[in-house]
Amino acid sequence: MKRNVPIFGLLIGIIFPILGMLVVYLINSAGASFPEFLHALASKHKEAAAVLSLSLVANAIPFIYYTNKRLDLTARGILIATMIYAVLIVLLKYVW
């Protein structure tokens, strides 16, 4: 697969916040297992929005990397994934 395509960036932009969520879990687990952590987030939407917004910071790493490497289409895909997550955060915080 070519590296300078938006779909590759979209996949990276979807995966990195999931890894960021794992980091947030490891820092803030309070002895709970990961499924319990996810279940607690599913029932508390405002906290889920906060955790998701913190994990979204992880997208800055690949975005800056691909922007500096001048792989702009991949960086565009990462930005699109970030926008999708942002819409999800707003929905979690204010609608649900």
WOKAJO-V436491 format. One record per backbone hydrogen bond with DSSP energy under -1.0 kcal/mol. NH is the residue of the N-H (numbers start at 1). CO is the residue of the C=O. E is the energy in kcal/mol with one decimal. If there is no record, write none. Layout:
nh:NH co:CO e:E
nh:NH co:CO e:E
//
This chain:
nh:9 co:5 e:-1.4
nh:10 co:6 e:-2.5
nh:11 co:7 e:-2.1
nh:12 co:8 e:-2.2
nh:13 co:9 e:-2.9
nh:14 co:10 e:-1.2
nh:15 co:11 e:-2.1
nh:16 co:12 e:-2.5
nh:19 co:15 e:-1.9
nh:20 co:16 e:-2.4
nh:21 co:17 e:-2.1
nh:22 co:18 e:-1.6
nh:23 co:19 e:-1.8
nh:24 co:20 e:-2.3
nh:25 co:21 e:-2.4
nh:26 co:22 e:-2.4
nh:27 co:23 e:-2.0
nh:28 co:24 e:-2.6
nh:32 co:29 e:-1.5
nh:37 co:33 e:-2.3
nh:38 co:34 e:-2.5
nh:39 co:35 e:-2.4
nh:40 co:36 e:-2.4
nh:41 co:37 e:-1.9
nh:42 co:38 e:-2.1
nh:43 co:39 e:-1.3
nh:44 co:40 e:-1.3
nh:48 co:44 e:-2.0
nh:49 co:45 e:-2.2
nh:50 co:46 e:-1.7
nh:51 co:47 e:-2.6
nh:52 co:48 e:-2.6
nh:53 co:49 e:-2.1
nh:54 co:50 e:-2.0
nh:55 co:51 e:-2.4
nh:56 co:52 e:-1.3
nh:57 co:54 e:-1.1
nh:58 co:55 e:-1.2
nh:59 co:56 e:-1.6
nh:60 co:57 e:-1.8
nh:63 co:59 e:-1.8
nh:64 co:60 e:-2.5
nh:65 co:61 e:-2.0
nh:66 co:62 e:-2.8
nh:67 co:63 e:-2.0
nh:68 co:64 e:-2.4
nh:69 co:65 e:-1.7
nh:70 co:67 e:-1.2
nh:71 co:66 e:-2.5
nh:72 co:70 e:-1.1
nh:75 co:71 e:-2.0
nh:76 co:72 e:-2.0
nh:77 co:73 e:-1.7
nh:78 co:74 e:-1.9
nh:79 co:75 e:-2.2
nh:80 co:76 e:-2.2
nh:81 co:77 e:-2.2
nh:82 co:78 e:-2.1
nh:83 co:79 e:-2.1
nh:84 co:80 e:-2.1
nh:85 co:81 e:-2.4
nh:86 co:82 e:-2.2
nh:87 co:83 e:-2.1
nh:88 co:84 e:-2.0
nh:89 co:85 e:-2.4
nh:90 co:86 e:-2.3
nh:91 co:87 e:-2.4
nh:92 co:88 e:-2.6
nh:93 co:89 e:-2.4
nh:94 co:90 e:-2.5
nh:95 co:91 e:-1.8
nh:96 co:91 e:-2.2
//
